Amino acid sequence: MTGLRAGVNRRRLLAGSLLAGMFAAAPGRHPAAAVPWRNWSGGLSCQPAGRFSPATVAELQEFLAASRGEVRPVGAGHSFSPLVPTDGHIVVLDQLSGMLEHDAQNLRATFAAGTRLGDMGAPLQQAGQAMLNLPDIDRQTLAGATATATHGTGISFTCLSGFVTSLQLVSADGELHNASAEHNRDLFDAARVSLGALGVVTRMTLQNRTPYRLKARNWVQPIEEVLEGFDESAARHRHFEMFPLTHSDYALTLAIDETDEPVNNPPPSAEEEAAFAQAMAAWAAMPPKDRKPHIDGLAQQIEPTEAVDTSFKILTNIRNGRFNEMEYSVPLEAGAPCLREILRTVIDKEVDVVFPLEYRYVRRDDTWLSMSSGDEDHAAISIHRTAGADYRPYFELIEPIFWKYGGRPHWGKVHSLDARALRALYPRFADFQALRADMDPAGRMLNAHLRKVLL
């Protein structure tokens, strides 16, 4: 531990740099010949019969009406569950992108479904708007993020799907459908989190607000101290979460609040990144049973950091370090016990993982299938494994702990549940199944994974 501390003393290790380091991409009018598809982490792949990248909604309608067989829409490939793999056709939404219109009076904006989240902030800013919340990774498409109930952080904020006020989709037969809270309400509540099983979403209108700046503060604190005051901290801060370090008593803690302070968001220096790389290499080289005193000693030396910037630049990040992830939500009262059991299991079973966990709160919503749909708020807990490592032993060890606490899986993350188990977790699950069967009686929008989780 002496050598590790000496290296850190020579090069400061800052909380914000450490967190960033731990989570360190040809359209055509006509269907293209088959080329392999692979997701962002590299863990999923398929050889589809063909790809189609529509430039207009009319082209998409024509393709779906004229084609036969299985079809799966593709966004950015950021899901770790096999929502896309198919030997049928994949529909690539890259050309259906950008802001289509905005409503200055009601602070709403409509985007084409293939728009990347990271490309929405600037045009919204120019239109005098900003998104209410965003998830961490900015490369997801709007359609993909909402289809899987992707969420950010904050007890006052639903998942991204909860901000949708209306949407348009093309069903498997090429028919165009529009839905909102006032029109086609069942379709609206189902299609906001649809897994791409109802059709291809082409556009969405979001409720926004006026632009704002955020101040992010990162620091290290004992896990138990954070958990004991988590409810109070979650209520006090606009966003509050922690990243418990495995084989350690400490967590990286993040609080984000609105501010009028000037922008001050410098990138990590090369020196800080080198210190992080040294620390991670030292952890990984140790047997898991020997890590705790070393990691705890290092954690006590990590200095707090602050950053101020436009909201979307604080809320989202570019994550170049690829990984696979499992995430479940549990009722708030089960969050702390579930997290404690996971951390204890990692230590007791000497799991060789250096990636931190993630722990945060998400507000309830009225969609049919989001992780937090229903009448109670949820705590979301994530575990990760670097993309080059076999995640299965670790995830298979931890997943039953989530089940024990009534967990619901994130649709875009690794999980093993089937329709029978999922039906017990979602009061509107049978309604979704019935609507899906009505929208797509031939099951064209289903692949093997969706048949497992929905039929």
Secondary structure, DSSP 8 states (H G I E B T S, - for coil): -HHHHHHHHHS--BHHHHHHHHT-----SS-B----EE-TTSS-EE--SEEE--SSHHHHHHHHHH--S-EEEESSS--SSSSS--SSEEEE-TTS-SEEEEETTTTEEEEETT-BGGGTHHHHHHTT-EES---SBS-SBHHHHHHTT---SBTT---GGGGEEEEEEE-TTS-EEEEESSSSHHHHHHHTT-TT-S-EEEEEEEEEE---EEEEEEEEEEHHHHHHTHHHHHHHSSEEEEEE-TTSSEEEEEEEEEE-S--B-----HHHHHHHHHHHHHHHHS-GGGHHHHHHHHHTT-B-EEEEEEHHHHH-B---S-EEEEEEEEEHHHHHHHHHHHHHHHHHTT----S--EEEEE--BS-SSSTTBSSS-EEEEEEEEETTS--HHHHHHHHHHHHHTT-EE-TTS-----HHHHHTT-TTHHHHHHHHHHH-TT-TT--HHHHHHH-
